[in-house]
Amino acid sequence: MRVMTLWLVGLGFSAGLAVLAALFLTVENQLTAVLWAGNVWWRELLVIAVGAGLLWLMRWRWPALPANAQSAMKRLKAGQLSTARELGAELAITMIILVAGAGVGPEAALTAAIVAASVWVADKLRYLYFNFTTWRRAPWRLLHPTAYLVPYDPEALPEKRTLKHVMMASLIINGLVVAKYLLQQWHQPQLRTVLGASDWQWQQLWVLALALGVALLYQRLDRRLQTGLAKIKLPLWGQVAAGAGFIFLVAQVEPALLFSGQHSVDWLLAMQHATPWLLTLLAVFKLIFMRLCLNFGWRGGDLFPLLFVGLTQGFALAAWLPQVDTMLTVAVTATAMMVVLGHHPALAAVMVALFCPLTLLPAIALAAAAVMLGQKLQQARTTA
């Protein structure tokens, strides 16, 4: 009875987190669609200016926000949990940045918020487990924001670790299913969008060597870009103003490079047959735009922007190699670039697979493993 109740309550909490995440993405998409409709320059300037003003005010009050996923995990490991007010401020600042057109993604703020909320849920479930009889007399205690929490203790339930892992997996799956269902019902962009068909052959995998070479060139460009931007020191208002200026410039030159890149999947499908030099130029500009936004305080995630850069460069390389299956070239190029530019191989492989036919999964996994092996060999040479 206790375990079943614990599981049902956990499903309810995980569904609630999924609703909040889906609601955030839906509101962001709807605001973006309304405020940026028609490509009217004066309206875009007004949106960016208002967003810059709000961002300056919010970051003046909370200078460390918005945090990224890595800093959120560091705070979690150190036992420093965000308060409800900080979580609200984090999501509000991220909403401002995204709607104003910055070339970053929402995943950093959502990850930070979900990590903190998940810790709170776990503490509530532990309270329910250890105080089941007391809880039955006052079930409202599970909704109290700051009390009736039992922190994690690795020695408390050593014999229940299998149960814990099974429950965690079921809650994660439940949250993903609920979020996907809600995004579909609310007619929001879906995470999985196949960009083309594939009939690749194992003999064509030599293209992975070229893809890795291209990825290493981007890595060198990215490092020099970050090193150069780090030398620019501006006050907060100067950072925000500079970022706003770059956003407005990109809006006038190529609006498809705005935002995280998820909004521009249809544009990418239409542009895949453009000249390879143009596609390469657009990929480079997207990378530069993302780094400018991050450096000048318009913070966010780099997962979707780097995926967009990799896919765009993949189509460019495919145009130079018509004898190779197009989607194979796109898949291995995007995977190699995402890993080289800083993402975990498994995460990069999953993200690229969302935009490719399932038949390409072996090639994507091989590309991720090859790049990871190359990185480990390079590290071993450096330390030797």
N, C-alpha and C positions, 0 to 999 in steps of 0.2 A: 504493500500500500504506500509506504513512504517513498520508495524508489519510483513507482509509477507517478505519484503526485509531483515528485521532483522533476521528472521528465516532462510532464505536461506543463508545469509552470515554466520550465526552461524553454519549451517550444513557444509559449506565449511571449516570453521576453525576447527571444530571437526574432520572432515575427515582428515585434514592436520595433526593434532596431532596423529591420529590413524596411518597414514602412517609413521610418524617418529618413533612411538613405534614399529610398525611391522618391520620397516627397522633395527632398533637397534637390535631386537631379531634375525632377520635373519642373519645379519652380525656376531653377536656373535656366533650363531650356526654354520655358515659356517667356520669361523676361527677356532672354536674348532674342528670341524670335520677334517679339513685339518692338523692342527698342531699336533693333538693327534692321528692321524691315525697310526695303526700298533703296538702300544704299544712298541715303541723303547725307551729304557731307556735313552740313551744319547740325543735323540731328546727331550724327556720330560724334562730332566735336563736343556737343553738349553732354552726351552720355559719358564720354571719356573724362571731361572736365568735372562733372558731378562725381563720378566714380573716384577721381583723383582726390577731390576734396574730402570725401567720406573716408577714403583709405588713409589719408594723412591724419585725420582726427582719430580713427580707430588705432592706428599704429602708434600715434603719440601716447594713447592711453595704454595700449598693450604692445610694447615694442618687440617682444619676442614672438608675436603671432603674425601670420599663421605659421605653425610649426610644420615640419615635414614628418613623414612616417618614421624615419630613423631617429629623430629627436624624441618622438612620442614613445618609441620602444625603449630608448635610453632612460627616459623619465620613469617608465613603468618598472624597469629593472631596478632603478634606484628607489622605488617606492614613492615617487613624487607624482601623485595623480592630479589631473586637472579638476578644478571645481566646475560646477554647473555653469557659473557665469563665464569662466574661461572657455568652456566648450561652446557656449552660445556666441561668444565674441569670435572664436575661431571660425565657426561656420558663417557668421555674418561677414567677416573680412574676406573669406574665400568667395562668398557669393558676390561681393562687390568686385573683386579682382576678375572673376570669371565673366560676369555680365559686362564689364567694361572692355572686354576684348583681349585681355592679356593672353599670350601664347603659352599658357600653362594648363595643367589638368586638375581635376577636383579630387584625385585619389589621395593626395597627401592629407588634406584636412579631414576627409571622410575616414581614412585609416586611423588618424589620431583620435577622432571622436569615437569611432567604433571600439578602438582598443580601450579607451577610458571607460566607456559605457559597459563593455564586456566584463571588465574587472568588477564594476559595481554589480552586475548581474551575477557573476560568480560568487561574490561575497554574500549576496542575498540567498543564493541557492545553498551555500554552506550553512547559513543561518537556518534555513528551512530544514536541512538534513539533521542538524544537531539539536534543533528545538522544535521537532515536529509536533509534539503534543501541545506545547505553548502556542505555536502558530495556529493550530486548529481553533483555538479559542479567540484569536485576534488576527485573522488573515490579512487585515489591512496593513499590518506591519511591513509586508513585502513592498509596499509602495512608498514607505517613508524614505525621503531622499538621503538622509545622513545617519540614521540609526538602524539598529538591527542588522548589522553587517558582521560577518565572521571572516577575517583576513585569511589568506592562504597559509597553510602550514604543511610542508612536505611530509611530516611525520604523523599527521593526524589520521590519515586513512591509507596506510601503505597497502592494505589488502584490497582496496577498492580502485586500484589504478586502472584496471581493465574497464571497469564500469565507467570511470571518468573519461577515458579515451573514447569509448563508444558513444557516450552522451555528448561529448564535445563535437564529434563528427556529425552526429544526427542534428545537433543544433545549427552547425554551420551550413549543412545541406538545406535544412529547413529555411534558414534566412535567405540563402541564395535563391531558392525556389520562389519564396514569397516576393522577393525583390524583382525577379524576372517576370513573374506574373503581373505584378502591379505596373511595371514599365510597359508591358505589352498592352494592358488594359488602358493605360493613359496615353498610348500612342507615342511613346518616347523612342529615340534611337536605340536599336538593339546592339548589344555588345558583339554578337556574332554576325558578320556580314561578309560573305564569300565574294572575293573580288574577281574570280574567274575560274574556269575549269582547268584541269591538268591531266596530261597523259605522259608524265615524265618517265624516264628510263634511268636505271642505275648507272649506265655508262655516261650520263650527262652530269654526274656529281662532281666532275672536275671543275665545274663552275664555282664550287665552294672556295677554291683557292683564290679565284678572282674576287669573290665576295669578301673574303677575309682581308685581302689587300686594300679594297675600297674602305672597309671598316677601319683599318689601321690609319688610313689617310684622314678619315673623319676624326679619329681619336686624337691625332696630332693637332688638327685644326681646333678641336674642342679644348684641348689643354692650353694652347696658346691664347685662345679667346678668353678662357677663364682667368688665366694669369694676367692678361692685359686689363681686363675689367676690374680685377681685384685691386689694381693700383689706383683706380679712380675713387677718390674720397669725397663724398658730398653729404651735406646735412640731410635730414629726413625729407624736408620739403623739396630739396633739390633732386633727391632720388625719385620721389613720386612724380615730380614734374617731368624729369627726363624720361621715365618709363611711359608716362602719358603721351609725350611727344612721339616716341617710337611707335606706340600703338596707333596713333592717328596717322602716322606716315604709312604704316603697313596697310591700314584700312583704305588709304587712297591708291596705293600701288597694287596690292593683291589681297583683297578681303578674305580669300580662302585660307590665308596663312594665319588669320586671327584665331583666337580660342585654342583649345587643346589639339584640334585636328579631328576629333570624333565627328564634329559637325560637317567636315569637308570630305567625307568618304565618297559621296556621290560626285563631288567635283573631281576627286582623284580617279574615279572610274572613267569620267569623261576625258580626263587629261592623260590617261595612260598611253595614248598613241601620239602624244606630242613629241617634239624632237628631244633626243636624250640630253642635249646640252641644256635645254630649257628646264627639263625635269630636275637635272642636277643642280642648276642654279636655284630653283625653288626649294629643294631639299636643304641646301646650304643656308639660304635665307631663313628658313624655318628654324634651323638650329641656332643661328645667330639671334633671331628674334626671341627665342625661348631663353637664351642665356642673358640677353639684355633685360628681359622682364625679371628674371630671378635675381640678377645682380642689383637692380635698382628698386628692390623692395616689393615688386609685384609677384609675390611668392606663390608657389603651387607645386603640383606634381610634374615630373618630367616623363612619366610613363607613356601617356598618349602622344605627347609631342615627339618623343624619340621614335615611337612606333610609326608615326606619320612620316618622319624623316626617312626611316628605313624603308618603308613601303614605296615612297616616292623615288628614292634612289634605286630601289630594286627594279622598278619599271624602267628607269633610265638605262640601267645595265642590261636589262632584257632587250631593249631596243637595239643595243649594240651587238647582241648575240641572238639573232633570229633563229639560229639552228638549234638553240636550247629551249626547252619548254619554258614559257614565260613565267608561269606561277612558281616553278621550281626556282628560277633565278630570283624572283621577288621574295620568296620564303627564306631562302638561305641568306640573302643579302640583309633583309630586315632582322633576322635572328642574330647574325654576326654583329651587325651594327649596334643592336640593343645591348648585347653582352659586352662588347668592347667599350661602349659609352657608359657602362656603369651598372647595368641591371643583372640580377642573378640569372644564370642560364635557364633554370626551370621556369621562372616567371617570364622571361623573354620568349621561351618556346611556347608557353601557353597563350600569351598575347598574340603572337604571330599566327598561331594555329586558329585563332578565332576568325581570321580573315582569309584563310586558305582552305582548299578542299581537304577532307580527312585523309585522302590518299597520300598527302604530303607529310603526314606526321613523322614517318621514319626519317625523311630528309631533314626536317626541322630539328628533330632530336639529335641527329648526327651532327648538324651544324653547331648546335649549342654545346655538345660534348667536345667537338673539335676545338672550338674557341676556348672553352674552359681548360682543356688539356694544354693548349698553347700558352695560356696565361700562367698555369702552374709551372710549366717548364721555364718560362721566362723569369718567374719569381725564384725558382731554384738556382738559375744561373746568377741572378743578382745577389743572392745570399751566399753563394759559394765563394 
